[in-house]
Amino acid sequence: MKTSGIERAAPNIIPLGTRELPAALKLVKDVFNAADEDKAVNELTIYIKAKGTRVDYGHDYWVAKVGRRTAGVIGLEYVGKNAAWLSWFAVRKEYRGKGIGWQLLSFATKHAEKKGIRTLSIECGTLPMFAKANKLYDEFGFKDKFTIDDFWAHNDDLLVKSKRILPHTHTR
């Protein structure tokens, strides 16, 4: 069955580059709030500028392309040697429910595993508009870690979820 003219999509996931940056920023703008948009512009633009230099910005970003369209974006922000935050994870509205989010999460998780990351975390909201995203994270194995009440606004809480992707090893 077709929904909004798009069946389940098999995206091509590629590193975020200069050519994809405008579409990735528009997608982030459409999904996140205005305050987040400024932060995303800064982070993604700095990443593009640092890419190709010897500067390690501590982030990696990818876009999911379906044909010539940017259907989704995801990033990893590395924290120390063993942990990473998923960042700017968004799927264009007409591609939601088509497997793009799952494929982006799988791709980023495999990349993190190759880098030796043991734990992935993500920030998400608790408002009803985040219910489908939270369900996806739960199905992918993320567990609720903590909530900060009224983080963004009254009754708009921050929920942090984490997932162990590689076993913890002791090096004493």
C-alpha positions in Angstrom: 0.0 0.0 0.0 1.3 3.4 -0.9 1.2 6.3 1.5 1.8 9.8 0.2 3.1 8.3 -3.0 6.1 6.7 -1.3 6.4 3.0 -0.5 9.1 1.6 1.8 12.3 3.3 0.8 15.8 1.9 0.4 18.0 4.9 1.0 21.6 5.5 0.0 23.3 6.7 3.2 26.2 8.9 2.5 28.4 11.2 4.5 27.1 14.8 4.9 28.9 17.0 2.4 28.8 20.5 1.1 26.3 19.5 -1.6 23.9 17.9 1.0 24.2 20.6 3.6 21.4 23.0 2.5 18.8 20.1 2.3 20.0 18.7 5.7 19.6 22.1 7.3 16.2 22.6 5.9 15.2 19.2 7.2 16.5 20.0 10.7 14.6 23.4 10.5 11.4 21.6 9.6 11.7 19.0 12.4 13.2 20.9 15.3 12.4 24.3 16.9 13.9 27.6 15.9 16.4 27.6 18.8 17.7 24.2 17.7 17.9 25.4 14.1 20.6 28.0 15.0 22.6 25.3 16.9 22.2 22.9 14.0 23.4 25.4 11.5 26.5 26.1 13.6 27.3 22.4 14.3 26.7 21.1 10.7 28.6 24.0 9.1 31.6 23.7 11.4 31.6 19.9 10.7 31.7 20.6 6.9 34.5 23.1 7.4 36.6 20.8 9.5 36.0 17.8 7.2 39.0 17.3 4.9 41.3 19.1 7.4 43.4 17.5 10.1 40.9 18.9 12.7 38.9 16.2 14.4 35.6 17.9 15.2 34.4 14.8 17.2 31.3 14.4 15.1 30.2 12.4 12.0 27.0 13.1 10.0 25.2 11.3 7.3 22.2 11.8 5.1 19.8 9.3 3.7 19.1 9.9 0.0 16.1 8.5 -1.8 16.8 9.3 -5.4 17.9 12.9 -5.3 15.9 13.8 -2.2 17.3 14.0 1.3 15.0 11.8 3.3 16.8 11.9 6.6 19.9 13.0 8.5 21.7 11.6 11.6 24.9 12.3 13.4 27.2 11.0 16.1 28.8 13.3 18.7 31.7 11.4 20.3 32.0 11.9 24.1 35.3 10.4 25.4 36.5 7.1 24.1 33.4 5.0 24.9 30.2 7.0 24.4 28.4 8.9 21.7 25.3 10.9 21.4 23.0 10.6 18.4 22.5 14.1 17.1 20.3 15.9 14.6 18.4 12.7 13.8 15.4 13.6 11.6 13.4 12.0 8.9 11.4 14.1 6.4 7.7 13.8 7.1 6.7 12.0 3.9 9.4 9.3 4.5 8.4 8.5 8.1 7.1 5.0 8.7 9.0 3.8 5.6 12.1 2.3 7.4 14.4 5.3 6.9 14.7 6.1 10.6 15.5 2.4 11.4 18.1 2.3 8.6 19.8 5.5 9.8 19.9 4.2 13.4 21.3 0.9 12.2 23.9 2.7 10.1 25.0 5.0 12.9 25.1 2.2 15.4 27.4 0.0 13.1 29.6 3.0 12.6 29.9 3.6 16.4 30.6 -0.1 17.0 33.5 0.1 14.4 34.9 3.1 16.4 34.7 1.1 19.6 31.8 3.1 21.1 30.1 1.1 23.9 27.1 3.3 24.7 24.8 5.4 22.5 22.5 8.0 24.0 19.8 10.3 22.6 17.8 13.2 23.8 14.2 13.3 23.0 11.0 14.9 24.1 8.0 13.6 26.1 5.3 15.5 24.2 2.8 13.5 22.2 4.4 14.7 19.0 7.5 12.6 20.0 5.6 9.4 20.6 6.5 7.7 17.3 10.2 8.6 17.7 10.2 7.3 21.3 8.6 4.1 20.1 11.3 3.7 17.4 14.0 4.2 20.0 12.4 1.7 22.4 12.1 -0.9 19.5 15.7 -0.3 18.7 16.7 -1.2 22.3 17.1 2.2 23.9 16.2 2.5 27.5 14.9 5.5 29.4 17.7 6.8 31.7 16.3 10.0 33.1 13.9 12.9 32.6 14.4 16.6 33.2 11.0 18.2 33.9 10.0 21.4 32.1 13.4 21.4 30.2 12.2 23.2 27.1 8.9 24.7 28.4 6.2 23.9 31.0 5.3 20.2 30.6 7.9 19.9 27.8 10.4 17.5 29.4 13.7 16.2 28.2 14.0 12.4 28.1 17.5 10.8 27.8 17.6 7.3 26.5 20.7 5.0 26.2 21.7 1.8 24.6 24.7 -0.4 25.3 26.1 -1.5 21.9 29.4 -3.1 22.9 30.1 -4.9 26.2 31.9 -3.0 28.9 35.5 -4.1 29.4 37.6 -3.4 32.5 41.2 -2.3 31.8 42.8 -2.2 35.2 
